[in-house]
Amino acid sequence: MTEHDPLLVALSIMGTKQRWGIIRCILSGHTKFNQIKRDCGISSAALARTLRHLQSHGVITRLANGGRVPETEYSLTQAGLEFAKVMDAMAKWGRRIK
């Protein structure tokens, strides 16, 4: 396999449990930074770094609300929604081989 192998590209973008957990949090409706932080049990610095990574690869989008109390929300892009289907298929596979 080479570094241009599509599977290796996908693994380099999504290859950690932490990234999967964040996607699951967003899928379950937890879209604000502090909600994701609490539900994933991750430090602010690690979450910010991981969210930037996912955003830079087009998996999530970031929307900053510039109101009196600034809030940042995250949502899945089309690529993120497609990956969610991969996660679902892998969960089904995991249940079968368990």
Phi and psi in radians as a Rosetta constraint file:
Dihedral C 1 N 2 CA 2 C 2 CIRCULARHARMONIC -1.954 0.35
Dihedral N 2 CA 2 C 2 N 3 CIRCULARHARMONIC 2.949 0.35
Dihedral C 2 N 3 CA 3 C 3 CIRCULARHARMONIC -1.133 0.35
Dihedral N 3 CA 3 C 3 N 4 CIRCULARHARMONIC -0.241 0.35
Dihedral C 3 N 4 CA 4 C 4 CIRCULARHARMONIC -1.659 0.35
Dihedral N 4 CA 4 C 4 N 5 CIRCULARHARMONIC 0.034 0.35
Dihedral C 4 N 5 CA 5 C 5 CIRCULARHARMONIC -1.109 0.35
Dihedral N 5 CA 5 C 5 N 6 CIRCULARHARMONIC 2.221 0.35
Dihedral C 5 N 6 CA 6 C 6 CIRCULARHARMONIC -0.986 0.35
Dihedral N 6 CA 6 C 6 N 7 CIRCULARHARMONIC -0.594 0.35
Dihedral C 6 N 7 CA 7 C 7 CIRCULARHARMONIC -1.166 0.35
Dihedral N 7 CA 7 C 7 N 8 CIRCULARHARMONIC -0.736 0.35
Dihedral C 7 N 8 CA 8 C 8 CIRCULARHARMONIC -1.164 0.35
Dihedral N 8 CA 8 C 8 N 9 CIRCULARHARMONIC -0.617 0.35
Dihedral C 8 N 9 CA 9 C 9 CIRCULARHARMONIC -1.091 0.35
Dihedral N 9 CA 9 C 9 N 10 CIRCULARHARMONIC -0.838 0.35
Dihedral C 9 N 10 CA 10 C 10 CIRCULARHARMONIC -1.054 0.35
Dihedral N 10 CA 10 C 10 N 11 CIRCULARHARMONIC -0.758 0.35
Dihedral C 10 N 11 CA 11 C 11 CIRCULARHARMONIC -1.136 0.35
Dihedral N 11 CA 11 C 11 N 12 CIRCULARHARMONIC -0.632 0.35
Dihedral C 11 N 12 CA 12 C 12 CIRCULARHARMONIC -1.196 0.35
Dihedral N 12 CA 12 C 12 N 13 CIRCULARHARMONIC -0.517 0.35
Dihedral C 12 N 13 CA 13 C 13 CIRCULARHARMONIC -1.437 0.35
Dihedral N 13 CA 13 C 13 N 14 CIRCULARHARMONIC -0.760 0.35
Dihedral C 13 N 14 CA 14 C 14 CIRCULARHARMONIC -2.051 0.35
Dihedral N 14 CA 14 C 14 N 15 CIRCULARHARMONIC 0.239 0.35
Dihedral C 14 N 15 CA 15 C 15 CIRCULARHARMONIC -1.388 0.35
Dihedral N 15 CA 15 C 15 N 16 CIRCULARHARMONIC 0.417 0.35
Dihedral C 15 N 16 CA 16 C 16 CIRCULARHARMONIC -2.239 0.35
Dihedral N 16 CA 16 C 16 N 17 CIRCULARHARMONIC 2.649 0.35
Dihedral C 16 N 17 CA 17 C 17 CIRCULARHARMONIC -1.080 0.35
Dihedral N 17 CA 17 C 17 N 18 CIRCULARHARMONIC -0.600 0.35
Dihedral C 17 N 18 CA 18 C 18 CIRCULARHARMONIC -1.052 0.35
Dihedral N 18 CA 18 C 18 N 19 CIRCULARHARMONIC -0.779 0.35
Dihedral C 18 N 19 CA 19 C 19 CIRCULARHARMONIC -1.134 0.35
Dihedral N 19 CA 19 C 19 N 20 CIRCULARHARMONIC -0.717 0.35
Dihedral C 19 N 20 CA 20 C 20 CIRCULARHARMONIC -1.095 0.35
Dihedral N 20 CA 20 C 20 N 21 CIRCULARHARMONIC -0.741 0.35
Dihedral C 20 N 21 CA 21 C 21 CIRCULARHARMONIC -1.074 0.35
Dihedral N 21 CA 21 C 21 N 22 CIRCULARHARMONIC -0.698 0.35
Dihedral C 21 N 22 CA 22 C 22 CIRCULARHARMONIC -1.150 0.35
Dihedral N 22 CA 22 C 22 N 23 CIRCULARHARMONIC -0.729 0.35
Dihedral C 22 N 23 CA 23 C 23 CIRCULARHARMONIC -1.056 0.35
Dihedral N 23 CA 23 C 23 N 24 CIRCULARHARMONIC -0.757 0.35
Dihedral C 23 N 24 CA 24 C 24 CIRCULARHARMONIC -1.089 0.35
Dihedral N 24 CA 24 C 24 N 25 CIRCULARHARMONIC -0.696 0.35
Dihedral C 24 N 25 CA 25 C 25 CIRCULARHARMONIC -1.080 0.35
Dihedral N 25 CA 25 C 25 N 26 CIRCULARHARMONIC -0.797 0.35
Dihedral C 25 N 26 CA 26 C 26 CIRCULARHARMONIC -1.130 0.35
Dihedral N 26 CA 26 C 26 N 27 CIRCULARHARMONIC -0.715 0.35
Dihedral C 26 N 27 CA 27 C 27 CIRCULARHARMONIC -1.073 0.35
Dihedral N 27 CA 27 C 27 N 28 CIRCULARHARMONIC -0.579 0.35
Dihedral C 27 N 28 CA 28 C 28 CIRCULARHARMONIC -1.446 0.35
Dihedral N 28 CA 28 C 28 N 29 CIRCULARHARMONIC 0.055 0.35
Dihedral C 28 N 29 CA 29 C 29 CIRCULARHARMONIC 1.769 0.35
Dihedral N 29 CA 29 C 29 N 30 CIRCULARHARMONIC 0.014 0.35
Dihedral C 29 N 30 CA 30 C 30 CIRCULARHARMONIC -1.575 0.35
Dihedral N 30 CA 30 C 30 N 31 CIRCULARHARMONIC 1.734 0.35
Dihedral C 30 N 31 CA 31 C 31 CIRCULARHARMONIC -1.940 0.35
Dihedral N 31 CA 31 C 31 N 32 CIRCULARHARMONIC -0.170 0.35
Dihedral C 31 N 32 CA 32 C 32 CIRCULARHARMONIC -1.622 0.35
Dihedral N 32 CA 32 C 32 N 33 CIRCULARHARMONIC 2.613 0.35
Dihedral C 32 N 33 CA 33 C 33 CIRCULARHARMONIC -0.878 0.35
Dihedral N 33 CA 33 C 33 N 34 CIRCULARHARMONIC -0.916 0.35
Dihedral C 33 N 34 CA 34 C 34 CIRCULARHARMONIC -1.173 0.35
Dihedral N 34 CA 34 C 34 N 35 CIRCULARHARMONIC -0.552 0.35
Dihedral C 34 N 35 CA 35 C 35 CIRCULARHARMONIC -1.126 0.35
Dihedral N 35 CA 35 C 35 N 36 CIRCULARHARMONIC -0.813 0.35
Dihedral C 35 N 36 CA 36 C 36 CIRCULARHARMONIC -1.106 0.35
Dihedral N 36 CA 36 C 36 N 37 CIRCULARHARMONIC -0.768 0.35
Dihedral C 36 N 37 CA 37 C 37 CIRCULARHARMONIC -1.008 0.35
Dihedral N 37 CA 37 C 37 N 38 CIRCULARHARMONIC -0.847 0.35
Dihedral C 37 N 38 CA 38 C 38 CIRCULARHARMONIC -1.138 0.35
Dihedral N 38 CA 38 C 38 N 39 CIRCULARHARMONIC -0.830 0.35
Dihedral C 38 N 39 CA 39 C 39 CIRCULARHARMONIC -1.258 0.35
Dihedral N 39 CA 39 C 39 N 40 CIRCULARHARMONIC -0.509 0.35
Dihedral C 39 N 40 CA 40 C 40 CIRCULARHARMONIC -1.609 0.35
Dihedral N 40 CA 40 C 40 N 41 CIRCULARHARMONIC -0.203 0.35
Dihedral C 40 N 41 CA 41 C 41 CIRCULARHARMONIC 1.076 0.35
Dihedral N 41 CA 41 C 41 N 42 CIRCULARHARMONIC 0.862 0.35
Dihedral C 41 N 42 CA 42 C 42 CIRCULARHARMONIC -2.204 0.35
Dihedral N 42 CA 42 C 42 N 43 CIRCULARHARMONIC 2.601 0.35
Dihedral C 42 N 43 CA 43 C 43 CIRCULARHARMONIC -1.235 0.35
Dihedral N 43 CA 43 C 43 N 44 CIRCULARHARMONIC 2.771 0.35
Dihedral C 43 N 44 CA 44 C 44 CIRCULARHARMONIC -1.031 0.35
Dihedral N 44 CA 44 C 44 N 45 CIRCULARHARMONIC -0.764 0.35
Dihedral C 44 N 45 CA 45 C 45 CIRCULARHARMONIC -1.127 0.35
Dihedral N 45 CA 45 C 45 N 46 CIRCULARHARMONIC -0.785 0.35
Dihedral C 45 N 46 CA 46 C 46 CIRCULARHARMONIC -1.154 0.35
Dihedral N 46 CA 46 C 46 N 47 CIRCULARHARMONIC -0.685 0.35
Dihedral C 46 N 47 CA 47 C 47 CIRCULARHARMONIC -1.142 0.35
Dihedral N 47 CA 47 C 47 N 48 CIRCULARHARMONIC -0.805 0.35
Dihedral C 47 N 48 CA 48 C 48 CIRCULARHARMONIC -1.030 0.35
Dihedral N 48 CA 48 C 48 N 49 CIRCULARHARMONIC -0.763 0.35
Dihedral C 48 N 49 CA 49 C 49 CIRCULARHARMONIC -1.097 0.35
Dihedral N 49 CA 49 C 49 N 50 CIRCULARHARMONIC -0.759 0.35
Dihedral C 49 N 50 CA 50 C 50 CIRCULARHARMONIC -1.227 0.35
Dihedral N 50 CA 50 C 50 N 51 CIRCULARHARMONIC -0.699 0.35
Dihedral C 50 N 51 CA 51 C 51 CIRCULARHARMONIC -1.096 0.35
Dihedral N 51 CA 51 C 51 N 52 CIRCULARHARMONIC -0.719 0.35
Dihedral C 51 N 52 CA 52 C 52 CIRCULARHARMONIC -1.075 0.35
Dihedral N 52 CA 52 C 52 N 53 CIRCULARHARMONIC -0.722 0.35
Dihedral C 52 N 53 CA 53 C 53 CIRCULARHARMONIC -1.050 0.35
Dihedral N 53 CA 53 C 53 N 54 CIRCULARHARMONIC -0.868 0.35
Dihedral C 53 N 54 CA 54 C 54 CIRCULARHARMONIC -1.115 0.35
Dihedral N 54 CA 54 C 54 N 55 CIRCULARHARMONIC -0.665 0.35
Dihedral C 54 N 55 CA 55 C 55 CIRCULARHARMONIC -1.176 0.35
Dihedral N 55 CA 55 C 55 N 56 CIRCULARHARMONIC -0.734 0.35
Dihedral C 55 N 56 CA 56 C 56 CIRCULARHARMONIC -1.134 0.35
Dihedral N 56 CA 56 C 56 N 57 CIRCULARHARMONIC -0.403 0.35
Dihedral C 56 N 57 CA 57 C 57 CIRCULARHARMONIC -1.740 0.35
Dihedral N 57 CA 57 C 57 N 58 CIRCULARHARMONIC 0.148 0.35
Dihedral C 57 N 58 CA 58 C 58 CIRCULARHARMONIC 1.330 0.35
Dihedral N 58 CA 58 C 58 N 59 CIRCULARHARMONIC 0.384 0.35
Dihedral C 58 N 59 CA 59 C 59 CIRCULARHARMONIC -1.560 0.35
Dihedral N 59 CA 59 C 59 N 60 CIRCULARHARMONIC -0.603 0.35
Dihedral C 59 N 60 CA 60 C 60 CIRCULARHARMONIC -2.292 0.35
Dihedral N 60 CA 60 C 60 N 61 CIRCULARHARMONIC 2.839 0.35
Dihedral C 60 N 61 CA 61 C 61 CIRCULARHARMONIC -2.089 0.35
Dihedral N 61 CA 61 C 61 N 62 CIRCULARHARMONIC 2.693 0.35
Dihedral C 61 N 62 CA 62 C 62 CIRCULARHARMONIC -2.057 0.35
Dihedral N 62 CA 62 C 62 N 63 CIRCULARHARMONIC 2.271 0.35
Dihedral C 62 N 63 CA 63 C 63 CIRCULARHARMONIC -2.163 0.35
Dihedral N 63 CA 63 C 63 N 64 CIRCULARHARMONIC 2.017 0.35
Dihedral C 63 N 64 CA 64 C 64 CIRCULARHARMONIC -1.693 0.35
Dihedral N 64 CA 64 C 64 N 65 CIRCULARHARMONIC 2.178 0.35
Dihedral C 64 N 65 CA 65 C 65 CIRCULARHARMONIC -1.587 0.35
Dihedral N 65 CA 65 C 65 N 66 CIRCULARHARMONIC 2.086 0.35
Dihedral C 65 N 66 CA 66 C 66 CIRCULARHARMONIC -1.578 0.35
Dihedral N 66 CA 66 C 66 N 67 CIRCULARHARMONIC 0.546 0.35
Dihedral C 66 N 67 CA 67 C 67 CIRCULARHARMONIC -1.263 0.35
Dihedral N 67 CA 67 C 67 N 68 CIRCULARHARMONIC -2.982 0.35
Dihedral C 67 N 68 CA 68 C 68 CIRCULARHARMONIC -1.028 0.35
Dihedral N 68 CA 68 C 68 N 69 CIRCULARHARMONIC -0.699 0.35
Dihedral C 68 N 69 CA 69 C 69 CIRCULARHARMONIC -1.940 0.35
Dihedral N 69 CA 69 C 69 N 70 CIRCULARHARMONIC 1.725 0.35
Dihedral C 69 N 70 CA 70 C 70 CIRCULARHARMONIC -1.058 0.35
Dihedral N 70 CA 70 C 70 N 71 CIRCULARHARMONIC 2.342 0.35
Dihedral C 70 N 71 CA 71 C 71 CIRCULARHARMONIC -2.250 0.35
Dihedral N 71 CA 71 C 71 N 72 CIRCULARHARMONIC 2.565 0.35
Dihedral C 71 N 72 CA 72 C 72 CIRCULARHARMONIC -2.094 0.35
Dihedral N 72 CA 72 C 72 N 73 CIRCULARHARMONIC 2.266 0.35
Dihedral C 72 N 73 CA 73 C 73 CIRCULARHARMONIC -2.104 0.35
Dihedral N 73 CA 73 C 73 N 74 CIRCULARHARMONIC 2.643 0.35
Dihedral C 73 N 74 CA 74 C 74 CIRCULARHARMONIC -2.142 0.35
Dihedral N 74 CA 74 C 74 N 75 CIRCULARHARMONIC 2.547 0.35
Dihedral C 74 N 75 CA 75 C 75 CIRCULARHARMONIC -2.492 0.35
Dihedral N 75 CA 75 C 75 N 76 CIRCULARHARMONIC 2.816 0.35
Dihedral C 75 N 76 CA 76 C 76 CIRCULARHARMONIC -1.431 0.35
Dihedral N 76 CA 76 C 76 N 77 CIRCULARHARMONIC 2.446 0.35
Dihedral C 76 N 77 CA 77 C 77 CIRCULARHARMONIC -1.430 0.35
Dihedral N 77 CA 77 C 77 N 78 CIRCULARHARMONIC -3.113 0.35
Dihedral C 77 N 78 CA 78 C 78 CIRCULARHARMONIC -1.038 0.35
Dihedral N 78 CA 78 C 78 N 79 CIRCULARHARMONIC -0.710 0.35
Dihedral C 78 N 79 CA 79 C 79 CIRCULARHARMONIC -1.096 0.35
Dihedral N 79 CA 79 C 79 N 80 CIRCULARHARMONIC -0.693 0.35
Dihedral C 79 N 80 CA 80 C 80 CIRCULARHARMONIC -1.130 0.35
Dihedral N 80 CA 80 C 80 N 81 CIRCULARHARMONIC -0.702 0.35
Dihedral C 80 N 81 CA 81 C 81 CIRCULARHARMONIC -1.156 0.35
Dihedral N 81 CA 81 C 81 N 82 CIRCULARHARMONIC -0.645 0.35
Dihedral C 81 N 82 CA 82 C 82 CIRCULARHARMONIC -1.145 0.35
Dihedral N 82 CA 82 C 82 N 83 CIRCULARHARMONIC -0.690 0.35
Dihedral C 82 N 83 CA 83 C 83 CIRCULARHARMONIC -1.151 0.35
Dihedral N 83 CA 83 C 83 N 84 CIRCULARHARMONIC -0.589 0.35
Dihedral C 83 N 84 CA 84 C 84 CIRCULARHARMONIC -1.033 0.35
Dihedral N 84 CA 84 C 84 N 85 CIRCULARHARMONIC -0.603 0.35
Dihedral C 84 N 85 CA 85 C 85 CIRCULARHARMONIC -1.172 0.35
Dihedral N 85 CA 85 C 85 N 86 CIRCULARHARMONIC -0.639 0.35
Dihedral C 85 N 86 CA 86 C 86 CIRCULARHARMONIC -1.116 0.35
Dihedral N 86 CA 86 C 86 N 87 CIRCULARHARMONIC -0.766 0.35
Dihedral C 86 N 87 CA 87 C 87 CIRCULARHARMONIC -1.054 0.35
Dihedral N 87 CA 87 C 87 N 88 CIRCULARHARMONIC -0.738 0.35
Dihedral C 87 N 88 CA 88 C 88 CIRCULARHARMONIC -1.100 0.35
Dihedral N 88 CA 88 C 88 N 89 CIRCULARHARMONIC -0.773 0.35
Dihedral C 88 N 89 CA 89 C 89 CIRCULARHARMONIC -1.109 0.35
Dihedral N 89 CA 89 C 89 N 90 CIRCULARHARMONIC -0.688 0.35
Dihedral C 89 N 90 CA 90 C 90 CIRCULARHARMONIC -1.200 0.35
Dihedral N 90 CA 90 C 90 N 91 CIRCULARHARMONIC -0.623 0.35
Dihedral C 90 N 91 CA 91 C 91 CIRCULARHARMONIC -1.122 0.35
Dihedral N 91 CA 91 C 91 N 92 CIRCULARHARMONIC -0.729 0.35
Dihedral C 91 N 92 CA 92 C 92 CIRCULARHARMONIC -1.094 0.35
Dihedral N 92 CA 92 C 92 N 93 CIRCULARHARMONIC -0.735 0.35
Dihedral C 92 N 93 CA 93 C 93 CIRCULARHARMONIC -1.102 0.35
Dihedral N 93 CA 93 C 93 N 94 CIRCULARHARMONIC -0.756 0.35
Dihedral C 93 N 94 CA 94 C 94 CIRCULARHARMONIC -1.083 0.35
Dihedral N 94 CA 94 C 94 N 95 CIRCULARHARMONIC -0.654 0.35
Dihedral C 94 N 95 CA 95 C 95 CIRCULARHARMONIC -1.160 0.35
Dihedral N 95 CA 95 C 95 N 96 CIRCULARHARMONIC -0.614 0.35
Dihedral C 95 N 96 CA 96 C 96 CIRCULARHARMONIC -1.254 0.35
Dihedral N 96 CA 96 C 96 N 97 CIRCULARHARMONIC -0.629 0.35
Dihedral C 96 N 97 CA 97 C 97 CIRCULARHARMONIC -1.619 0.35
Dihedral N 97 CA 97 C 97 N 98 CIRCULARHARMONIC -0.116 0.35
